[in-house]
Amino acid sequence: MKILSILCISLWSLGIWAQEINIIEDPAITNLVEKHVELNRLTETVEGWRIQIYATTDRSKLESARGQFMNRYPQIPVDWVHASPWYRLRAGAYANKLEATSALHQLKQYYQEAYLAKDRFAPQELLK
C-alpha cells in the first residue's frame, strides 16, 4: 500500500510539472503590438529631463552664461533653445526625474533659480 501511494503521488506531481499553457491571441492584437514596436523603432527622440539654468531675451547674456557654466561644469553638456522672445539655457539630459533632481541640487550652488524642465532629445544625449 505504501508503494502504491508513493507511486500515485509521484505520477500526480509529474502531471503538475508537465502542464502547458497555450495563449490564443487575436491577430488584431498581434498586429497592434508589431505596429507599436515599429513606431518606437522609428522614434528619434526620447522624453526626459533637463535643468533650465538661465532664461533671457538677450542672446549675448545667454552666451556669457553658457561660457561660465561650461567652465564650472565641463562634465555636464549644456545647450540653448530659442522660443521667441526667450533664449533658454538648459543643461544635461536625464532619463528620469530622480537623476535630474540629484544634478539640480549640485547646480543650485551657483544657479539658485535653476529648475527641472521636461524635454525631448536624442537617446545618445542621455547622461550615464
C-alpha positions as CSV (number, residue, x, y, z in Angstrom):
1,M,0.0,0.0,0.0
2,K,2.9,2.3,0.8
3,I,4.5,1.7,-2.5
4,L,1.2,2.4,-4.3
5,S,0.7,5.7,-2.6
6,I,4.2,6.8,-3.3
7,L,3.7,5.8,-7.0
8,C,0.4,7.8,-7.1
9,I,2.0,10.9,-5.6
10,S,5.0,10.7,-8.0
11,L,2.7,10.4,-11.0
12,W,0.5,13.2,-9.8
13,S,3.5,15.5,-9.2
14,L,4.8,14.8,-12.7
15,G,1.5,15.7,-14.1
16,I,1.6,19.1,-12.4
17,W,5.0,20.0,-13.9
18,A,4.2,18.7,-17.4
19,Q,1.3,21.1,-18.0
20,E,1.4,23.5,-20.9
21,I,-0.2,26.9,-21.2
22,N,-1.4,27.9,-24.6
23,I,-2.2,31.5,-25.2
24,I,-4.5,32.2,-28.1
25,E,-4.0,35.8,-29.2
26,D,-6.3,37.7,-31.5
27,P,-4.4,38.6,-34.8
28,A,-5.5,42.2,-34.3
29,I,-3.6,42.4,-31.0
30,T,-0.5,40.9,-32.6
31,N,-0.8,43.5,-35.4
32,L,-1.1,46.4,-32.9
33,V,1.9,45.2,-30.9
34,E,4.0,45.0,-34.1
35,K,3.0,48.5,-35.2
36,H,3.8,49.8,-31.7
37,V,7.3,48.2,-31.8
38,E,7.9,49.7,-35.3
39,L,6.8,53.2,-34.3
40,N,9.2,53.0,-31.3
41,R,12.0,51.9,-33.6
42,L,11.4,55.0,-35.8
43,T,11.2,57.5,-33.0
44,E,14.3,59.6,-33.0
45,T,13.8,61.2,-29.6
46,V,13.0,60.2,-26.1
47,E,11.3,62.1,-23.3
48,G,13.3,63.1,-20.3
49,W,14.5,65.9,-18.1
50,R,16.9,68.8,-18.5
51,I,17.8,71.5,-16.0
52,Q,17.0,75.0,-17.1
53,I,19.6,77.3,-15.6
54,Y,19.0,80.6,-17.3
55,A,16.5,82.4,-19.5
56,T,16.9,85.8,-21.1
57,T,15.8,87.8,-24.1
58,D,19.4,88.9,-24.8
59,R,21.5,86.4,-26.7
60,S,24.8,87.9,-25.7
61,K,23.9,87.4,-22.0
62,L,23.0,83.8,-22.8
63,E,26.3,83.1,-24.5
64,S,28.1,84.6,-21.5
65,A,26.2,82.5,-19.0
66,R,26.8,79.4,-21.2
67,G,30.6,80.0,-21.1
68,Q,30.5,80.4,-17.3
69,F,28.5,77.2,-17.0
70,M,30.9,75.3,-19.2
71,N,33.9,76.4,-17.1
72,R,32.2,75.4,-13.8
73,Y,30.7,72.1,-15.0
74,P,32.7,70.8,-18.0
75,Q,31.3,67.3,-17.5
76,I,27.7,68.4,-18.0
77,P,26.6,69.2,-21.6
78,V,24.8,72.5,-22.0
79,D,22.8,73.9,-24.9
80,W,20.3,76.6,-25.5
81,V,16.9,76.8,-27.3
82,H,15.2,79.9,-28.7
83,A,11.4,80.3,-28.4
84,S,10.8,83.9,-29.2
85,P,11.5,86.1,-27.4
86,W,13.3,83.8,-24.9
87,Y,16.6,82.1,-25.0
88,R,16.8,79.3,-22.6
89,L,20.0,77.7,-21.3
90,R,19.5,74.0,-20.4
91,A,21.9,71.5,-19.0
92,G,22.1,67.8,-19.0
93,A,19.8,65.1,-20.4
94,Y,18.4,62.8,-17.8
95,A,16.1,59.7,-18.3
96,N,14.2,60.2,-15.1
97,K,13.3,62.9,-12.6
98,L,15.4,61.3,-9.8
99,E,18.7,61.6,-11.7
100,A,17.8,65.2,-12.8
101,T,16.9,66.2,-9.3
102,S,20.2,64.9,-8.0
103,A,22.1,67.0,-10.5
104,L,19.8,70.0,-9.8
105,H,20.9,70.0,-6.2
106,Q,24.5,70.3,-7.3
107,L,23.8,73.1,-9.7
108,K,21.8,75.1,-7.1
109,Q,25.1,76.2,-5.5
110,Y,25.7,78.7,-8.4
111,Y,22.3,78.7,-10.1
112,Q,19.6,79.2,-7.4
113,E,16.9,79.9,-10.0
114,A,17.5,76.6,-11.8
115,Y,14.6,74.2,-12.2
116,L,13.7,70.9,-13.9
117,A,12.2,71.0,-17.4
118,K,10.7,68.2,-19.4
119,D,12.3,67.9,-22.8
120,R,12.7,65.6,-25.8
121,F,16.2,64.7,-27.0
122,A,18.2,62.0,-28.9
123,P,18.8,58.9,-26.8
124,Q,22.6,59.4,-27.4
125,E,22.4,62.6,-25.3
126,L,21.3,60.7,-22.1
127,L,23.9,61.2,-19.3
128,K,25.0,58.0,-17.7
